[in-house]
Amino acid sequence: MNARTGGVAGTVKLDASAGGAVTETTGAVVADKLLVLAKNNSALNTVTNDVNTLAANVSASAATLDYKDATSVDIGTVGATDGVSSSAGNITLTALGTGNVTLSKNVSTGGATGTVKLDASAGGAVTETTVR
């Protein structure tokens, strides 16, 4: 899969909320904004993914989300979706190289179970702006 918007103002929406998962084995998502809606475990782990803003919801109980970005990524608003959420599933968001993970919106597993891992350990930082 290659999903490119062809410009810096475009949005890619990957919607498997009716019962599927969003996954990739090759290719990349390159866009200003990426919206991921899925029911089951989803993973966008190609090291060439490069979006400025990510928002996502993975709805099945304990379903996970993994996302890797080649540079920096901001967890923000895309369409009507704010931040990244799951229903007790683990969430891992990684910025590679010297990229940062910025929280402009919340990342939540929705309760007492599930873990959130924000990883910029390759040389960047995890930062927070005003989260609402």
N, C-alpha and C positions, 0 to 999 in steps of 0.2 A: 504494500500500500504506500503510495505517495499522496499526501494531501497538502497541496500548496494553494494559497489564496492568490498568489501573483502580485501581492502588494502588502504594504505595512498596515493597512486598515482592515484587512479581511478577517473573517471568523470561520473556523472549521467546527462543525457540529457533528459529533459521532454519537448516534442514538441507537442503543440496543436495550432501551428501557422496557420493552415489551416482553423480554425474556432471554436476552442474550448477553454476550460479553463483548467488550471492546478490546481487541488484542492486535499485536503486530509482530511479525517475525523479521521483516525487512522493510525497507522504505523509511519514510519519515513524515512527521507532521511539521510543517513550517507555516506559521501564521502569526498575526498579531494576537488573536484570541482563540482559545480552544475550549469547547464545551464537551464534556464526556458525560453521557447519561447511560447507565447500564444497570442490569439487574444482577448479573453474576460477576465472579472474579474477573477483573480487567487489568491489563498490563500494556503499557506503552513504554517499552524499555529500549528502543533503538537509540543509540547514543547521538544520532544526528537530529532528533526531534529538537525543534527550536521555536517556542512560542513565548510571547511576552506575558500573557495573562492566561491563567488556567482556572476553570471552575468545573466541578464534577459532583455527581451524585451516583453512588452505587447502592441500590435499594434492598437487595436480598439480605436476609439475616446472615451476618458473619462474612459476607462477600468482601473481597479485598480490592484495593486499587494501588498499583505501582506506576509511577511516572518518572521518566528521566528526561532531562533537558540539557542540550549541548552547552548552553550559556546560563543566563539567569532566568528565573521564572517568578512571577508575582501571582500569588493566590488572591484572586479578586472576583469581580462580577462579570459574567458573560450571559447576555440575555437576561432572563429572570432568575438565574442561579447565582447565589452568593457563596463563595468559598468552595470547600471540598468536604463532602460528608459521606459517611457509610452508616450502616445499621449494625454496629458492633463488629465490623470488619477492620482489619489493619489497613493503614494508609501509609505509604512510603513515597515521598517526593524528594527527588535528587537533582541537584544542579551540579553539572560536571565542570572540570577545568577550574577556572577562577570565578565561576558563576555563583550567584547568590540565590537564596530562597527568601522571598519577601512575603510577609503575611499582611495583606491589606484587608482580608476577610478571614473568617475562622476556618480551621480545619477541625472536624469533629467526627468521632466514632459514635456519637449519639448516646453514650451512657458509660456504664462502669467497665465494659469489656472492649477489647480492641485497643491497638496502640497506634500512635502517630509518630512517624519518624521523618524529620526534616533534615536532609543531609546536604551540606555544602562543604564537606570535609576535604574535598580535593584542592581547596584553596580559596573558597569564597566564605560567605557568612550567612547566617540565618538572622533576618531582621524582622521587626514588626513595625507597621505603621499603625494608625488608629484603626483598631479592629472593632467592628460593630456586628 
